[in-house]
Amino acid sequence: MQKTWFITGSSRGFGRSLVVAALAAGDQVVATARRPEVLAALDHPNLLAVALDVTDPGAVERALQQGTERFGRLDVIVNNAGYANVAAIESATEQDFRAQFETNFWGVYNVSKAAVPLLREQGGGLIVQFSSVGGRVGGSPGIASYQAAKFAVDGFSRVLAVETAPFGVKVMVIEPSGFRTDWAGASMTVHDVPAEYESTVGAMNARIRQNDAGSAGDPDRAAEIIVQAAHRENPPTHLPLGVNAVEMSLAYSQRQIAEATAWEKVSRSADFAEPYPATFPADVA
């Protein structure tokens, strides 16, 4: 069954790969970007390029309306637009921290909120939220604003999924590890790293984000996987993509289970009806 996609951040990276993959699958695509003219090379009868700044709620509503008027309905809403700048929390400016959050979280909020009435009225659809493996695991030095936003996107999406399930709306959160996109290239500003953070922020930046070998992930393969998942009746609620994403996710979940189990009696003892006090687990380093 042919689907109509609405994809933010379509000018490059995952967004552009998704546009290409969806069109190749025979679907229709509303591709949005701050500069939609860069999509001219993808000239296709099933493609509508629309200018959009996701931080502008009014522009979001207009873009969704343009897509609906062109294709009649929107089946898959993809919140892909986002970026990360590098700085230690101590030295990062509040202005830059907030600016990243405006796109990485509030952009997702704006698009999701405006799309829900359309999906509800037509009887369903799928919202695809781009997070990252860091949005599940966290702890990557230097990108606190980005990862905080991705954690917020996940929490927001879990509630969105429950609230909209009666309308036939599904939500799928994408959690990639490193992919060969512009995320760590032209899209990223690396601020000065204080000497005190060279072993954490500096080392992570040199090893991962400025690695000449490039990341392991293929964005075109990932896009094809996402398109196939979106065509399933029951897509996953969370989809890690890439070897590192899978291994980090599994290891993190196992650590969470182990810790919750070790502290289970102590945690339960906080309720009135439970035995108290409880014996704390051994304090092992």
C-alpha positions as CSV (number, residue, x, y, z in Angstrom):
1,M,0.0,0.0,0.0
2,Q,1.4,3.4,-1.0
3,K,2.2,5.7,1.9
4,T,2.7,9.5,2.0
5,W,5.7,10.7,4.0
6,F,6.3,14.0,5.7
7,I,10.0,14.3,6.5
8,T,11.8,17.1,8.3
9,G,15.5,17.9,7.7
10,S,15.5,16.4,4.2
11,S,18.3,18.3,2.7
12,R,21.1,15.9,3.7
13,G,22.0,12.9,5.9
14,F,19.3,10.6,7.1
15,G,16.6,12.9,5.9
16,R,17.7,12.8,2.3
17,S,18.4,9.1,2.4
18,L,14.8,8.6,3.7
19,V,13.4,10.7,0.8
20,V,15.2,8.6,-1.7
21,A,14.3,5.3,-0.1
22,A,10.6,6.2,0.3
23,L,10.4,7.3,-3.4
24,A,12.2,4.1,-4.5
25,A,9.5,2.1,-2.6
26,G,6.8,3.8,-4.6
27,D,5.7,6.1,-1.9
28,Q,4.9,9.9,-2.0
29,V,7.1,12.3,0.0
30,V,6.7,15.8,1.4
31,A,10.4,16.7,1.9
32,T,11.0,19.7,4.1
33,A,14.1,21.7,4.7
34,R,15.2,25.2,5.5
35,R,16.5,25.4,2.0
36,P,14.3,23.1,-0.1
37,E,16.0,24.1,-3.4
38,V,18.8,21.7,-2.5
39,L,16.3,18.9,-3.2
40,A,16.0,20.0,-6.9
41,A,18.2,17.1,-8.0
42,L,15.7,14.7,-6.7
43,D,13.1,15.8,-9.2
44,H,10.2,13.2,-9.0
45,P,6.5,13.3,-9.6
46,N,5.8,11.9,-6.1
47,L,8.0,14.5,-4.4
48,L,6.9,17.8,-2.9
49,A,9.7,20.0,-1.5
50,V,8.6,22.5,1.1
51,A,10.5,25.2,3.1
52,L,10.3,24.6,6.8
53,D,11.9,25.8,10.0
54,V,10.6,23.3,12.6
55,T,11.1,25.9,15.4
56,D,8.2,27.9,13.9
57,P,4.9,26.4,14.8
58,G,3.0,28.4,12.2
59,A,5.3,27.2,9.5
60,V,4.9,23.6,10.6
61,E,1.1,23.9,10.2
62,R,1.4,25.4,6.8
63,A,3.8,22.8,5.6
64,L,1.6,20.0,6.8
65,Q,-1.4,21.6,5.1
66,Q,0.6,21.9,1.8
67,G,1.4,18.2,2.0
68,T,-2.2,17.3,2.7
69,E,-3.5,19.4,-0.2
70,R,-1.0,17.9,-2.6
71,F,-1.4,14.2,-1.7
72,G,-4.7,14.0,0.1
73,R,-3.3,12.5,3.4
74,L,-0.1,12.0,5.3
75,D,0.7,8.5,6.6
76,V,4.2,8.8,8.1
77,I,5.5,11.8,9.9
78,V,9.3,11.8,10.4
79,N,10.9,14.1,12.9
80,N,14.5,13.9,11.6
81,A,15.7,17.6,11.8
82,G,18.4,18.0,14.5
83,Y,22.0,18.8,15.2
84,A,24.6,18.8,17.9
85,N,27.4,21.2,18.9
86,V,30.3,20.2,21.1
87,A,31.0,21.9,24.4
88,A,31.5,20.9,28.1
89,I,28.5,21.7,30.2
90,E,30.6,24.1,32.3
91,S,31.8,26.1,29.4
92,A,28.8,25.9,27.0
93,T,26.8,29.1,26.6
94,E,23.2,29.0,27.7
95,Q,22.2,30.5,24.3
96,D,23.8,27.6,22.3
97,F,22.4,25.0,24.7
98,R,18.9,26.4,24.3
99,A,19.2,26.9,20.5
100,Q,20.0,23.2,20.1
101,F,17.0,22.3,22.3
102,E,14.7,24.5,20.2
103,T,15.4,22.3,17.1
104,N,16.1,18.9,18.7
105,F,13.1,18.9,21.1
106,W,10.7,21.7,20.4
107,G,10.9,21.0,16.7
108,V,9.7,17.5,17.4
109,Y,7.0,18.8,19.7
110,N,5.8,21.3,17.1
111,V,5.5,18.8,14.3
112,S,4.1,16.0,16.4
113,K,1.4,18.3,18.0
114,A,0.3,19.7,14.6
115,A,0.3,16.3,12.9
116,V,-1.8,14.5,15.5
117,P,-5.2,16.1,14.5
118,L,-4.6,15.1,10.9
119,L,-3.7,11.6,11.8
120,R,-6.7,11.2,14.2
121,E,-9.2,12.5,11.6
122,Q,-7.9,10.1,8.9
123,G,-8.0,7.2,11.3
124,G,-4.3,6.6,12.0
125,G,-0.7,6.9,10.9
126,L,2.9,6.6,12.1
127,I,5.1,9.1,13.8
128,V,8.8,8.4,13.5
129,Q,11.0,10.2,16.0
130,F,14.8,10.3,15.4
131,S,16.6,10.0,18.7
132,S,20.0,8.3,19.0
133,V,21.5,5.5,21.0
134,G,22.6,8.3,23.3
135,G,19.0,9.1,23.9
136,R,18.7,5.6,25.4
137,V,22.1,5.2,27.1
138,G,23.4,8.7,27.5
139,G,26.7,9.8,28.9
140,S,28.5,11.0,25.8
141,P,30.9,13.9,26.9
142,G,30.4,17.2,25.1
143,I,26.9,16.9,23.7
144,A,24.7,17.4,26.8
145,S,22.1,19.5,25.1
146,Y,21.7,17.1,22.2
147,Q,21.4,14.0,24.5
148,A,19.2,15.8,27.0
149,A,16.8,16.7,24.1
150,K,16.9,13.1,22.8
151,F,16.0,11.8,26.3
152,A,13.1,14.3,26.3
153,V,12.0,13.1,22.8
154,D,11.8,9.6,24.1
155,G,9.8,10.5,27.2
156,F,7.5,12.7,25.1
157,S,7.1,9.9,22.5
158,R,6.2,7.3,25.1
159,V,3.3,9.5,26.3
160,L,2.3,10.4,22.7
161,A,2.1,6.7,21.8
162,V,-0.3,6.0,24.7
163,E,-2.5,9.0,24.1
164,T,-2.9,8.5,20.4
165,A,-3.1,4.7,20.3
166,P,-7.0,4.8,20.4
167,F,-6.8,6.8,17.2
168,G,-4.8,4.2,15.3
169,V,-1.6,6.3,15.6
170,K,1.7,4.4,16.2
171,V,5.0,5.9,17.3
172,M,8.5,4.5,16.4
173,V,11.7,6.0,18.0
174,I,14.9,5.5,15.9
175,E,18.1,5.1,17.9
176,P,21.1,5.1,15.6
177,S,24.7,4.9,16.6
178,G,27.4,6.5,14.3
179,F,26.5,6.9,10.6
180,R,28.3,8.6,7.8
181,T,26.2,11.8,7.6
182,D,27.1,15.4,8.2
183,W,26.0,15.2,11.8
184,A,29.7,15.3,13.0
185,G,30.8,17.4,10.0
186,A,29.4,20.6,8.6
187,S,26.4,20.4,10.9
188,M,28.4,20.4,14.1
189,T,30.2,23.3,15.8
190,V,33.0,22.3,18.1
191,H,33.6,24.9,20.8
192,D,36.9,25.4,22.6
193,V,37.4,22.5,25.0
194,P,38.9,23.6,28.4
195,A,42.1,21.8,29.4
196,E,40.2,20.3,32.4
197,Y,37.9,18.4,30.0
198,E,40.5,17.3,27.4
199,S,40.4,13.7,28.8
200,T,36.6,13.5,28.5
201,V,35.1,16.0,25.9
202,G,38.3,16.3,24.0
203,A,39.1,12.6,23.8
204,M,35.5,11.7,22.8
205,N,35.5,14.4,20.1
206,A,38.9,13.2,18.7
207,R,38.0,9.5,18.8
208,I,34.5,9.6,17.5
209,R,33.4,12.9,16.0
210,Q,36.5,13.9,14.1
211,N,37.6,10.4,13.0
212,D,38.8,10.5,9.4
213,A,37.8,6.8,8.9
214,G,34.2,7.8,9.2
215,S,31.4,6.1,11.1
216,A,30.3,2.5,10.5
217,G,26.7,3.1,9.7
218,D,25.3,3.4,6.1
219,P,22.5,6.0,6.1
220,D,21.1,4.5,2.9
221,R,20.7,1.0,4.4
222,A,19.2,2.5,7.5
223,A,16.7,4.5,5.4
224,E,15.6,1.4,3.6
225,I,15.2,-0.5,6.9
226,I,13.0,2.4,8.3
227,V,10.9,2.5,5.1
228,Q,10.3,-1.3,5.4
229,A,9.5,-1.0,9.1
230,A,7.0,1.8,8.4
231,H,5.1,-0.5,6.0
232,R,4.6,-3.1,8.7
233,E,1.4,-3.4,10.5
234,N,3.2,-3.3,13.9
235,P,6.5,-1.5,13.7
236,P,8.8,-1.6,16.7
237,T,8.3,1.2,19.3
238,H,12.1,1.6,19.5
239,L,14.6,0.7,16.7
240,P,18.3,0.8,17.4
241,L,20.3,1.0,14.2
242,G,24.0,0.0,13.9
243,V,26.1,-2.5,15.7
244,N,27.1,-0.1,18.4
245,A,23.5,0.9,19.0
246,V,22.5,-2.7,19.5
247,E,25.4,-3.6,21.7
248,M,25.2,-0.4,23.8
249,S,21.4,-0.8,24.2
250,L,21.6,-4.4,25.3
251,A,24.4,-3.8,27.7
252,Y,22.6,-0.8,29.2
253,S,19.4,-2.7,29.7
254,Q,21.3,-5.5,31.4
255,R,22.9,-3.1,33.8
256,Q,19.6,-1.5,34.6
257,I,18.0,-4.9,35.3
258,A,21.0,-5.9,37.5
259,E,20.9,-2.6,39.5
260,A,17.1,-2.7,40.0
261,T,17.3,-6.3,41.1
262,A,20.1,-5.6,43.6
263,W,18.2,-2.6,45.1
264,E,14.8,-4.2,44.9
265,K,14.1,-4.7,48.6
266,V,15.4,-1.3,49.5
267,S,13.3,0.3,46.8
268,R,10.1,-1.6,47.8
269,S,10.6,-0.7,51.5
270,A,9.8,3.0,50.8
271,D,6.0,2.1,50.7
272,F,4.0,2.1,53.9
273,A,2.9,-1.5,53.6
274,E,6.4,-3.0,52.9
275,P,8.9,-4.3,55.5
276,Y,11.2,-1.6,56.8
277,P,14.1,-1.1,57.1
278,A,15.6,-3.3,54.3
279,T,19.2,-4.4,54.1
280,F,21.2,-2.4,51.6
281,P,23.2,-4.4,49.0
282,A,27.0,-4.6,49.5
283,D,28.8,-1.4,48.7
284,V,31.1,-2.6,46.0
285,A,33.2,-0.2,43.9
